[in-house]
Amino acid sequence: MDVAMLGLDDHTTKFVLPLVAADCALFAYAFASDLRTCQVVLGLLGLWWCFAALWVEVRLERVYPGFDYDAPADPEMKAYKPFCDFAPWAKCSRVLMSPPGRFLRYFGVAKQWTPGASRSDLGMLDWARSMIDVPNPSLGVLFFACHLFYPALLVIPIITPLIPWAFLAACCFVGLMTVWLAYNLFFVLKDFCVVCVSMYVANFALIPMMHGICEAHATSMGDFAFFGEVPSVVLYPFLAIDAVMFIAVLVLYLTTPAHEHVSGYKAMPDGPPKEVVGA
């Protein structure tokens, strides 16, 4: 098929193809490894993609305040174009900033923060609900970090035998949410998001991996090599990359106006400030 017909731009070769190639290689290594090594690699990969998604979301909110996922104020994304926007049918910016991108708010569990409101203004319940109004990748960071450091959680007394099964239940729940998110991605938004799909693969892969750990009755920290059999030449640089990305996202967030979407995710009328295009 003619590449031009697909509408692919230079982000395809600069960012997407190299990342997908590395992604596939790491997934293949994980699936061919023992359970703990697989869990570690999936945790590292999941964290990287979560931080990448958060970087894109915060940058979009900074450059295009009130970004409208359905009709961006700057359709050509000249001020800032995310690395994962690489074709008219593949715009991660649209997907990540859509309402399902905050599923806790979407299902009424969380509540959008009211700017300037204090805890006393909101009441304890609404304040607590506003505190958990976070993008899905923020929850993903917690999820994948727990898998990455899983043996450390097995030192918790009394409930230790239940931890593997609790993790399996959490993985199954995440898998169900992944099905719902994938449905919205492909059939509602009719888009493709390489960041999202990579996280979907990791989410589903963790289910059989965690079931294997449950079946092995491995319930103590001593049952595992802490980081599995991941070679140090891969493990420590990957840990460093994830740590640097975490710090970069945090710094970007703290130097950006509060990352809050206005009702309906509609763009503000003043237009985006100018910023250099980059990942």
Backbone bond lengths (Angstrom), bond angles and torsions (degrees), N, CA, C in turn:
res aa  C-N    CA-C-N  psi(-1)  N-CA   C-N-CA  omega(-1)  CA-C   N-CA-C  phi
1 M - - - 1.464 - - 1.521 109.99 -
2 D 1.301 116.70 138.83 1.458 122.17 -179.43 1.520 109.49 -64.13
3 V 1.357 116.01 124.58 1.457 120.69 -179.58 1.520 111.15 -58.42
4 A 1.344 116.48 -36.85 1.467 120.18 -179.25 1.522 111.34 -60.41
5 M 1.334 115.84 -34.31 1.457 119.65 179.86 1.525 112.06 -65.94
6 L 1.327 116.43 -25.93 1.461 120.65 179.30 1.521 112.30 -80.98
7 G 1.323 117.13 -13.43 1.454 120.89 179.51 1.511 114.19 72.69
8 L 1.327 117.79 23.42 1.463 120.90 -179.04 1.522 110.80 -69.84
9 D 1.321 116.20 140.33 1.466 119.85 177.54 1.521 110.46 -111.09
10 D 1.339 116.39 -172.30 1.463 119.40 -173.61 1.522 113.54 -68.44
11 H 1.327 118.35 -15.41 1.462 119.83 176.44 1.527 111.33 -65.57
12 T 1.328 116.42 -21.76 1.457 120.34 -179.77 1.521 111.06 -61.55
13 T 1.325 116.72 -49.23 1.461 120.30 -178.11 1.524 112.70 -85.73
14 K 1.330 117.85 -28.67 1.460 120.88 -178.09 1.526 112.16 -75.69
15 F 1.320 116.79 -38.17 1.459 120.23 -173.69 1.527 113.88 -124.28
16 V 1.327 117.12 -53.86 1.459 120.90 -166.88 1.522 112.92 -66.59
17 L 1.330 118.05 -52.60 1.462 120.03 -177.13 1.534 112.77 -62.27
18 P 1.346 119.82 -45.69 1.466 118.41 176.74 1.530 112.85 -61.07
19 L 1.332 116.65 -40.25 1.459 119.60 -179.99 1.523 111.55 -67.23
20 V 1.327 116.83 -42.08 1.462 120.26 179.12 1.532 110.55 -65.08
21 A 1.329 117.52 -39.09 1.461 120.77 178.50 1.535 110.60 -62.59
22 A 1.333 116.57 -45.52 1.468 120.37 177.81 1.522 110.69 -65.27
23 D 1.323 116.08 -39.49 1.459 122.51 178.05 1.523 110.87 -58.69
24 C 1.319 116.65 -49.96 1.468 122.04 -178.92 1.526 111.48 -62.51
25 A 1.334 116.21 -39.93 1.464 120.31 -179.99 1.535 110.40 -64.45
26 L 1.320 116.87 -41.93 1.466 120.57 -179.48 1.524 111.52 -71.16
27 F 1.331 116.79 -38.22 1.467 119.30 175.35 1.530 110.52 -62.35
28 A 1.322 116.50 -43.28 1.469 120.35 179.76 1.529 110.14 -61.53
29 Y 1.325 116.58 -42.40 1.466 120.37 178.21 1.528 110.68 -63.15
30 A 1.331 116.58 -43.21 1.465 120.71 -179.23 1.524 111.29 -61.70
31 F 1.337 116.41 -45.91 1.468 120.85 -176.22 1.524 112.30 -68.00
32 A 1.333 116.41 -21.67 1.468 120.16 -179.51 1.529 112.19 -94.70
33 S 1.332 116.94 2.26 1.459 121.12 -174.17 1.529 111.30 -103.67
34 D 1.329 115.66 175.07 1.462 120.55 175.12 1.523 109.57 -68.29
35 L 1.336 116.73 169.59 1.465 121.37 -171.58 1.526 112.63 -59.79
36 R 1.325 118.18 -47.38 1.463 119.79 -177.05 1.520 111.38 -68.25
37 T 1.323 117.70 -40.00 1.465 119.95 177.58 1.521 109.93 -62.18
38 C 1.329 116.33 -42.50 1.464 120.68 177.24 1.524 110.42 -59.63
39 Q 1.328 116.65 -44.20 1.459 120.92 -179.79 1.523 111.33 -62.01
40 V 1.311 117.09 -41.15 1.467 121.13 -179.73 1.527 110.78 -64.95
41 V 1.333 116.81 -47.42 1.463 120.21 -178.71 1.525 110.66 -63.14
42 L 1.331 117.43 -42.59 1.466 120.29 178.31 1.530 110.98 -64.62
43 G 1.327 116.41 -36.94 1.461 119.39 176.89 1.513 112.26 -64.22
44 L 1.334 116.21 -43.84 1.465 120.47 178.72 1.527 111.33 -63.79
45 L 1.345 115.77 -45.07 1.465 120.01 179.26 1.523 111.05 -64.05
46 G 1.328 115.82 -45.91 1.461 119.43 -179.10 1.517 112.13 -59.90
47 L 1.331 116.23 -42.19 1.467 119.62 178.81 1.519 110.85 -62.39
48 W 1.345 116.43 -43.26 1.467 118.84 -178.64 1.516 110.80 -59.42
49 W 1.342 117.18 -46.67 1.457 119.82 -178.24 1.523 112.09 -69.04
50 C 1.324 117.39 -33.53 1.474 119.64 176.07 1.520 110.83 -64.44
51 F 1.328 116.83 -44.74 1.465 119.82 178.55 1.527 110.85 -65.45
52 A 1.335 116.70 -37.08 1.464 119.63 177.27 1.519 110.60 -62.73
53 A 1.340 116.49 -42.45 1.463 120.48 179.00 1.521 111.00 -64.22
54 L 1.329 116.98 -42.59 1.465 119.83 -179.98 1.527 111.22 -66.20
55 W 1.336 116.81 -37.56 1.464 120.26 176.79 1.527 110.14 -58.76
56 V 1.328 116.15 -46.58 1.463 120.60 -179.99 1.527 110.47 -62.52
57 E 1.319 117.61 -45.16 1.467 120.83 -177.39 1.526 111.81 -62.96
58 V 1.325 116.43 -45.01 1.466 119.10 -178.28 1.526 110.86 -68.45
59 R 1.342 117.00 -40.29 1.465 119.70 177.43 1.537 111.08 -62.35
60 L 1.321 116.30 -42.02 1.474 119.69 179.21 1.521 110.71 -62.12
61 E 1.323 116.82 -43.18 1.465 119.79 -179.95 1.526 111.00 -67.22
62 R 1.310 116.12 -30.15 1.464 120.07 179.62 1.527 111.29 -73.97
63 V 1.340 116.30 -43.47 1.462 120.75 -175.18 1.522 111.82 -84.07
64 Y 1.331 115.94 -35.81 1.475 121.14 -179.00 1.529 108.88 -123.54
65 P 1.329 118.23 78.48 1.474 120.03 -177.63 1.528 111.01 -53.95
66 G 1.319 116.05 132.26 1.449 120.29 -179.06 1.509 112.78 68.54
67 F 1.319 118.07 31.90 1.463 124.16 -177.29 1.521 111.43 -43.15
68 D 1.326 116.72 127.11 1.462 122.83 178.65 1.522 108.70 -95.43
69 Y 1.316 116.63 109.03 1.465 120.22 -175.95 1.524 112.30 -61.87
70 D 1.338 117.34 -25.88 1.459 120.90 -175.05 1.527 113.17 -91.19
71 A 1.323 117.08 -23.38 1.466 120.69 -179.59 1.524 108.29 -154.91
72 P 1.344 117.45 77.77 1.468 120.95 -176.69 1.529 112.11 -55.57
73 A 1.328 114.98 147.94 1.461 120.01 179.59 1.522 111.17 -65.12
74 D 1.319 116.91 -27.11 1.457 122.33 -179.40 1.530 107.50 -126.26
75 P 1.328 118.36 82.02 1.467 121.34 -173.03 1.522 114.00 -55.60
76 E 1.318 118.36 -31.71 1.460 120.80 -179.32 1.524 112.54 -84.15
77 M 1.328 116.76 -5.20 1.462 122.30 177.15 1.526 111.24 52.07
78 K 1.333 116.45 51.27 1.465 120.45 -178.10 1.524 111.95 -75.89
79 A 1.324 117.19 -35.71 1.458 119.66 -177.66 1.529 111.67 -71.22
80 Y 1.309 116.18 -39.12 1.457 121.54 176.29 1.521 108.55 -156.66
81 K 1.314 116.27 125.33 1.461 121.89 177.97 1.524 108.39 -122.81
82 P 1.341 117.90 116.16 1.466 120.42 -178.89 1.529 112.41 -59.17
83 F 1.311 115.47 151.14 1.468 120.68 -179.48 1.525 111.80 -60.53
84 C 1.337 117.38 -26.56 1.465 121.20 -175.11 1.528 113.00 -94.71
85 D 1.324 118.37 7.41 1.464 122.33 168.03 1.526 106.90 -93.24
86 F 1.338 117.29 108.65 1.461 117.92 -175.07 1.522 114.18 -134.60
87 A 1.341 117.95 3.95 1.462 121.73 176.89 1.529 108.29 -164.87
88 P 1.335 118.25 159.82 1.470 120.01 178.40 1.527 112.60 -57.92
89 W 1.326 117.02 -28.11 1.460 121.60 -179.15 1.532 112.25 -98.24
90 A 1.319 116.91 4.16 1.468 121.43 -177.31 1.523 109.15 -136.25
91 K 1.314 115.84 79.05 1.464 121.70 -178.97 1.529 108.64 -121.90
92 C 1.322 114.95 97.93 1.460 118.70 179.73 1.522 111.22 -63.58
93 S 1.333 117.25 -26.75 1.465 120.56 179.72 1.523 110.89 -59.08
94 R 1.318 116.41 -42.67 1.460 121.32 -179.68 1.525 110.92 -66.26
95 V 1.313 116.47 -41.27 1.462 121.06 -177.25 1.527 111.24 -70.98
96 L 1.331 116.84 -49.02 1.457 120.55 -175.98 1.526 112.59 -63.77
97 M 1.336 116.83 -30.93 1.465 120.21 -177.28 1.526 112.74 -94.91
98 S 1.326 118.42 3.48 1.462 121.43 179.30 1.529 109.66 -77.08
99 P 1.338 118.28 160.49 1.473 121.15 -178.37 1.521 114.67 -52.17
100 P 1.355 121.31 -41.27 1.467 119.00 178.07 1.526 113.69 -62.33
101 G 1.339 117.51 -12.83 1.456 121.16 177.37 1.509 113.30 -66.90
102 R 1.346 116.41 -11.97 1.467 121.85 171.90 1.524 106.53 -128.65
103 F 1.317 116.44 77.91 1.461 118.62 -170.00 1.524 112.66 -69.03
104 L 1.348 118.44 -24.22 1.464 119.07 176.97 1.531 110.50 -65.33
105 R 1.337 116.31 -38.76 1.459 119.25 175.41 1.523 110.50 -72.80
106 Y 1.314 116.01 -40.30 1.467 121.63 -177.23 1.519 110.74 -57.16
107 F 1.333 117.33 -39.60 1.466 121.22 -178.73 1.525 113.12 -94.02
108 G 1.338 117.12 8.54 1.456 120.45 174.15 1.511 115.19 81.50
109 V 1.345 117.51 8.23 1.462 119.79 178.10 1.523 109.90 -75.74
110 A 1.317 116.31 -47.24 1.468 122.01 177.33 1.529 109.47 -97.16
111 K 1.307 114.90 164.69 1.460 121.33 -179.88 1.516 108.76 -129.71
112 Q 1.338 116.21 137.59 1.461 119.75 -179.42 1.525 110.51 -62.54
113 W 1.329 113.83 136.77 1.466 120.18 -179.39 1.521 110.46 -66.93
114 T 1.325 116.35 137.55 1.455 121.75 175.21 1.520 108.31 -94.69
115 P 1.347 118.86 113.82 1.467 120.70 -177.82 1.523 111.73 -54.73
116 G 1.332 115.43 132.26 1.453 120.77 177.55 1.513 114.29 85.43
117 A 1.314 118.49 -8.33 1.461 121.21 -177.80 1.528 110.15 -79.89
118 S 1.322 116.10 140.36 1.454 120.97 177.63 1.524 109.83 -100.80
119 R 1.318 115.57 173.58 1.460 119.40 179.71 1.523 110.87 -61.19
120 S 1.323 116.41 -38.84 1.468 119.52 -179.91 1.531 111.41 -68.33
121 D 1.346 116.80 -32.69 1.469 120.09 178.44 1.528 111.16 -67.84
122 L 1.332 115.98 -40.27 1.459 120.52 -174.35 1.515 113.61 -84.46
123 G 1.327 117.00 -28.54 1.448 119.94 -170.09 1.522 108.79 89.34
124 M 1.318 116.97 153.81 1.457 121.34 -173.95 1.527 112.35 -60.42
125 L 1.346 117.71 -43.19 1.463 120.24 -176.67 1.521 111.47 -66.45
126 D 1.344 117.13 -48.99 1.460 119.71 -179.30 1.524 111.51 -66.86
127 W 1.327 116.37 -32.95 1.467 119.33 177.14 1.533 109.65 -64.81
128 A 1.348 116.08 -44.45 1.458 119.99 178.56 1.528 110.64 -63.12
129 R 1.340 116.72 -40.16 1.474 119.67 178.84 1.526 111.22 -65.22
130 S 1.316 117.29 -36.20 1.465 119.97 179.54 1.528 111.23 -70.44
131 M 1.341 117.12 -27.91 1.454 120.96 -179.81 1.531 112.00 -70.24
132 I 1.330 117.09 -24.33 1.466 119.29 -179.79 1.526 111.85 -101.20
133 D 1.334 116.93 12.33 1.469 120.09 175.75 1.524 108.50 -82.30
134 V 1.309 115.04 82.99 1.470 120.86 -175.37 1.522 109.36 -126.08
135 P 1.338 117.77 156.39 1.464 120.39 175.63 1.521 110.86 -62.26
136 N 1.322 116.35 151.35 1.466 120.94 179.29 1.527 113.49 -52.06
137 P 1.356 119.13 -41.16 1.471 118.05 -179.44 1.528 113.70 -61.72
138 S 1.337 117.78 -24.93 1.468 119.49 175.82 1.520 110.38 -64.36
139 L 1.336 116.35 -40.31 1.461 120.35 175.59 1.526 110.04 -68.35
140 G 1.338 115.73 -34.52 1.453 120.22 177.62 1.517 112.23 -63.38
141 V 1.331 117.26 -35.95 1.468 120.75 177.79 1.529 109.65 -59.08
142 L 1.321 116.59 -46.46 1.462 120.76 179.11 1.534 110.67 -63.24
143 F 1.318 116.32 -44.03 1.470 122.13 -178.26 1.527 111.25 -61.28
144 F 1.317 117.09 -51.61 1.463 120.20 -177.14 1.528 111.99 -72.49
145 A 1.331 117.80 -32.15 1.464 120.03 177.53 1.533 110.33 -65.23
146 C 1.335 117.07 -37.46 1.467 120.18 177.57 1.529 110.34 -63.30
147 H 1.327 117.56 -37.53 1.466 119.84 177.26 1.524 111.11 -70.32
148 L 1.313 116.54 -39.59 1.459 120.03 -179.04 1.529 111.07 -62.40
149 F 1.331 117.00 -41.65 1.468 121.59 -177.59 1.531 111.72 -105.31
150 Y 1.320 116.72 27.80 1.461 123.24 -174.35 1.534 114.34 -50.22
151 P 1.332 120.62 -47.29 1.475 118.92 -177.71 1.521 113.46 -58.34
152 A 1.339 117.34 -31.18 1.460 119.88 -179.03 1.526 111.47 -65.03
153 L 1.331 117.13 -27.36 1.462 120.44 -179.91 1.520 112.04 -76.01
154 L 1.333 117.28 -15.66 1.458 120.85 -177.84 1.523 113.04 -79.12
155 V 1.319 117.55 1.56 1.469 120.32 176.01 1.525 110.85 -88.76
156 I 1.352 117.38 -5.45 1.464 120.51 179.48 1.529 108.33 -68.39
157 P 1.329 118.78 121.90 1.467 120.18 -175.47 1.534 112.47 -70.47
158 I 1.288 115.94 163.74 1.474 126.85 173.87 1.527 111.99 70.14
159 I 1.356 116.36 -55.78 1.467 118.78 -173.95 1.534 113.02 -89.18
160 T 1.335 117.47 1.72 1.458 120.27 -175.92 1.529 113.72 -52.29
161 P 1.352 120.08 -44.88 1.474 118.33 179.76 1.528 113.63 -62.89
162 L 1.331 117.31 -21.39 1.462 120.61 -178.49 1.523 113.06 -88.01
163 I 1.334 116.44 -16.00 1.464 119.92 -174.07 1.529 112.54 -59.92
164 P 1.350 120.45 -47.24 1.470 118.46 179.74 1.528 112.54 -58.20
165 W 1.333 117.27 -40.63 1.460 119.98 -179.30 1.520 111.55 -71.87
166 A 1.339 116.10 -33.59 1.474 119.10 175.17 1.529 110.31 -65.00
167 F 1.326 116.18 -39.34 1.468 120.31 177.25 1.525 110.51 -64.39
168 L 1.350 116.16 -41.98 1.466 119.40 179.07 1.524 110.49 -62.87
169 A 1.329 117.13 -41.71 1.466 120.34 177.85 1.525 110.52 -62.42
170 A 1.344 116.43 -41.42 1.463 120.00 178.47 1.528 110.79 -64.08
171 C 1.339 116.60 -40.00 1.465 120.12 178.92 1.526 111.05 -63.92
172 C 1.339 117.00 -40.64 1.464 120.53 178.66 1.526 110.90 -65.39
173 F 1.336 116.89 -39.90 1.465 119.96 177.42 1.524 110.30 -64.15
174 V 1.326 116.82 -44.55 1.466 120.70 177.95 1.524 109.85 -61.74
175 G 1.330 116.98 -37.81 1.456 120.30 177.20 1.516 111.92 -61.37
176 L 1.340 117.41 -42.54 1.470 120.76 177.67 1.528 110.95 -63.62
177 M 1.337 116.15 -42.18 1.464 119.49 178.07 1.526 110.20 -65.07
178 T 1.322 116.61 -33.83 1.466 120.67 178.53 1.522 110.68 -64.33
179 V 1.335 117.06 -39.70 1.467 120.35 176.51 1.520 110.13 -60.38
180 W 1.319 116.39 -43.71 1.477 120.64 179.50 1.531 110.74 -64.68
181 L 1.328 117.01 -43.27 1.462 120.56 179.56 1.526 110.68 -65.19
182 A 1.339 116.84 -40.43 1.461 120.18 179.10 1.528 110.70 -64.66
183 Y 1.318 116.30 -38.51 1.475 119.94 176.93 1.524 110.27 -60.28
184 N 1.340 116.58 -45.83 1.466 120.13 178.54 1.517 111.35 -63.89
185 L 1.328 116.73 -38.94 1.458 120.72 -179.10 1.527 111.43 -62.94
186 F 1.329 116.83 -51.74 1.462 120.98 -171.01 1.536 114.13 -87.68
187 F 1.329 117.74 -31.28 1.457 119.40 -172.33 1.526 114.55 -110.82
188 V 1.336 117.55 -23.51 1.466 120.31 178.11 1.524 109.79 -96.84
189 L 1.328 116.07 -56.60 1.466 120.24 179.49 1.527 111.86 -79.69
190 K 1.360 116.12 -21.39 1.476 121.62 -179.02 1.521 110.52 52.74
191 D 1.311 114.85 52.71 1.456 121.58 -175.41 1.527 108.65 -135.03
192 F 1.323 115.04 177.23 1.460 121.43 174.71 1.521 107.60 -135.20
193 C 1.332 115.56 132.76 1.466 121.14 -178.70 1.518 107.92 -129.13
194 V 1.332 117.35 108.92 1.452 120.73 -176.93 1.525 111.14 -64.00
195 V 1.333 117.44 -32.76 1.465 121.22 176.70 1.521 110.01 -63.75
196 C 1.328 115.94 -48.33 1.465 120.78 -177.71 1.517 111.54 -63.90
197 V 1.323 116.83 -46.90 1.461 120.58 -177.12 1.528 110.73 -62.45
198 S 1.312 117.53 -38.58 1.470 120.35 177.69 1.528 110.37 -62.37
199 M 1.323 117.11 -41.28 1.459 119.87 177.40 1.522 111.20 -68.74
200 Y 1.337 117.31 -34.67 1.467 120.35 176.81 1.525 110.55 -59.59
201 V 1.330 116.53 -45.58 1.463 120.99 -179.71 1.531 110.20 -59.71
202 A 1.330 116.54 -45.81 1.463 120.93 179.29 1.527 110.76 -62.75
203 N 1.335 116.92 -41.73 1.462 120.87 -179.83 1.528 111.40 -59.93
204 F 1.324 116.35 -48.07 1.465 119.86 -178.62 1.529 111.68 -68.73
205 A 1.338 116.91 -37.52 1.459 120.29 -178.11 1.525 112.01 -65.17
206 L 1.322 117.08 -27.55 1.462 120.38 -178.96 1.530 112.44 -71.14
207 I 1.328 118.30 -20.54 1.468 120.22 -177.70 1.529 111.59 -67.37
208 P 1.351 119.73 -57.51 1.471 118.08 178.06 1.521 112.94 -64.95
209 M 1.329 116.88 -32.18 1.462 119.53 177.74 1.531 109.95 -61.91
210 M 1.330 116.97 -46.30 1.462 120.66 -178.56 1.526 111.14 -69.53
211 H 1.321 116.27 -34.05 1.475 119.27 175.88 1.533 109.87 -62.88
212 G 1.315 116.99 -38.91 1.461 120.75 177.30 1.518 111.89 -62.47
213 I 1.330 117.21 -40.62 1.467 120.35 178.17 1.526 110.59 -64.96
214 C 1.342 116.47 -39.94 1.465 119.96 177.65 1.526 110.61 -62.35
215 E 1.326 116.35 -43.69 1.464 120.83 -178.58 1.530 111.78 -68.05
216 A 1.310 116.88 -25.80 1.468 120.96 179.40 1.516 112.24 -79.76
217 H 1.343 117.54 -7.87 1.473 123.10 -179.98 1.536 111.20 55.00
218 A 1.322 115.13 38.43 1.468 120.64 177.14 1.517 108.10 -88.81
219 T 1.322 116.61 103.64 1.471 120.14 -171.98 1.530 113.37 -125.45
220 S 1.320 117.18 14.01 1.463 118.74 176.62 1.520 109.44 -132.48
221 M 1.312 114.81 156.93 1.461 120.39 -177.94 1.526 111.06 -60.41
222 G 1.314 116.63 -32.11 1.450 120.87 -178.90 1.515 114.39 -71.38
223 D 1.340 116.70 -10.97 1.456 120.31 179.30 1.529 112.25 -77.67
224 F 1.319 116.93 -7.47 1.458 120.93 -174.64 1.520 111.37 -129.03
225 A 1.323 116.12 146.23 1.459 120.18 159.48 1.525 105.06 -75.43
226 F 1.334 117.35 129.29 1.461 119.41 -166.16 1.525 112.07 -53.45
227 F 1.315 118.22 -45.41 1.463 121.56 178.04 1.524 111.27 -110.90
228 G 1.341 115.91 27.94 1.450 119.84 177.62 1.520 111.67 62.41
229 E 1.319 114.60 -146.84 1.466 120.54 -179.49 1.529 111.96 -107.02
230 V 1.327 116.48 23.35 1.460 119.94 179.45 1.526 108.82 -65.01
231 P 1.321 118.89 124.58 1.470 120.68 -179.51 1.524 110.80 -57.75
232 S 1.316 116.08 140.80 1.463 120.48 -178.03 1.523 111.80 -60.17
233 V 1.347 116.95 -29.25 1.457 120.15 -179.99 1.529 111.12 -68.14
234 V 1.323 116.82 -19.97 1.469 121.78 175.81 1.522 110.39 -98.58
235 L 1.337 115.73 -45.01 1.462 120.99 -173.30 1.522 113.45 -60.35
236 Y 1.326 117.35 -55.70 1.464 119.49 -171.42 1.528 113.53 -70.10
237 P 1.341 119.48 -40.18 1.464 117.56 172.78 1.535 112.57 -61.76
238 F 1.345 116.66 -38.23 1.464 120.55 179.88 1.531 110.23 -65.93
239 L 1.335 116.71 -43.53 1.465 120.13 176.21 1.525 110.71 -60.05
240 A 1.333 116.08 -41.26 1.466 120.62 179.64 1.526 110.88 -64.65
241 I 1.333 116.49 -42.00 1.471 120.14 178.57 1.515 110.66 -61.47
242 D 1.343 116.91 -45.43 1.467 120.05 179.12 1.523 110.64 -62.40
243 A 1.333 116.92 -40.95 1.462 120.47 179.99 1.529 111.18 -64.48
244 V 1.339 116.54 -43.12 1.466 120.68 178.95 1.523 110.67 -63.90
245 M 1.333 116.48 -40.60 1.458 119.52 178.98 1.524 111.23 -65.45
246 F 1.331 116.45 -39.25 1.471 119.86 176.97 1.522 110.62 -59.94
247 I 1.332 116.37 -47.02 1.470 120.16 -179.57 1.528 110.28 -64.58
248 A 1.336 117.19 -41.06 1.465 120.82 -179.16 1.521 111.21 -63.05
249 V 1.335 116.67 -43.88 1.468 120.33 178.87 1.521 110.17 -64.73
250 L 1.325 116.94 -42.29 1.461 120.81 -179.61 1.521 111.28 -62.92
251 V 1.329 116.40 -45.26 1.466 120.40 179.39 1.527 110.24 -63.35
252 L 1.327 116.64 -44.32 1.465 120.24 178.76 1.521 110.60 -59.99
253 Y 1.323 116.07 -43.39 1.469 120.30 -179.62 1.531 110.93 -63.26
254 L 1.335 116.55 -44.88 1.462 120.64 -176.57 1.525 112.73 -70.68
255 T 1.323 117.47 -19.35 1.461 120.74 178.53 1.527 111.59 -102.84
256 T 1.336 116.24 13.47 1.461 122.46 -179.43 1.517 109.00 -118.77
257 P 1.342 118.78 143.82 1.463 119.58 172.92 1.523 109.75 -51.40
258 A 1.332 115.32 148.28 1.469 121.74 -174.48 1.519 112.12 -39.26
259 H 1.325 116.00 128.58 1.475 122.14 -176.16 1.522 109.17 -79.40
260 E 1.346 115.83 79.85 1.457 121.36 -177.74 1.507 108.04 -130.29
261 H 1.323 116.42 131.39 1.451 121.45 176.71 1.521 109.14 -86.69
262 V 1.317 117.51 134.77 1.450 120.08 174.77 1.511 108.61 -72.96
263 S 1.335 115.63 161.78 1.456 119.86 -176.73 1.516 111.04 -56.05
264 G 1.348 114.84 129.03 1.462 119.22 179.32 1.512 113.07 85.40
265 Y 1.339 118.10 -3.17 1.459 122.60 178.05 1.528 111.45 58.05
266 K 1.331 118.01 33.30 1.461 120.83 -177.85 1.517 111.47 -86.77
267 A 1.306 115.41 146.30 1.459 120.82 -178.72 1.516 110.74 -71.75
268 M 1.325 116.58 147.25 1.454 121.55 178.11 1.520 109.72 -80.81
269 P 1.344 117.98 152.48 1.462 120.54 -170.36 1.511 115.82 -74.80
270 D 1.306 118.47 -16.97 1.464 118.84 -173.71 1.514 113.47 -72.79
271 G 1.345 117.34 -14.43 1.469 119.71 179.38 1.503 111.47 86.66
272 P 1.316 116.44 161.99 1.462 120.93 -174.71 1.511 112.30 -79.31
273 P 1.349 116.32 145.95 1.466 118.98 170.95 1.519 109.03 -71.21
274 K 1.288 115.90 159.26 1.461 120.12 -177.95 1.537 109.74 -83.09
275 E 1.320 114.41 138.46 1.460 120.01 177.15 1.517 107.85 -152.62
276 V 1.336 115.46 151.20 1.455 120.47 -177.20 1.528 109.84 -67.51
277 V 1.327 116.69 138.91 1.459 121.20 178.17 1.516 109.48 -67.48
278 G 1.339 116.59 139.05 1.453 121.03 178.54 1.503 110.42 -174.16
279 A 1.314 115.78 175.99 1.472 121.18 -178.59 1.500 111.37 -67.10
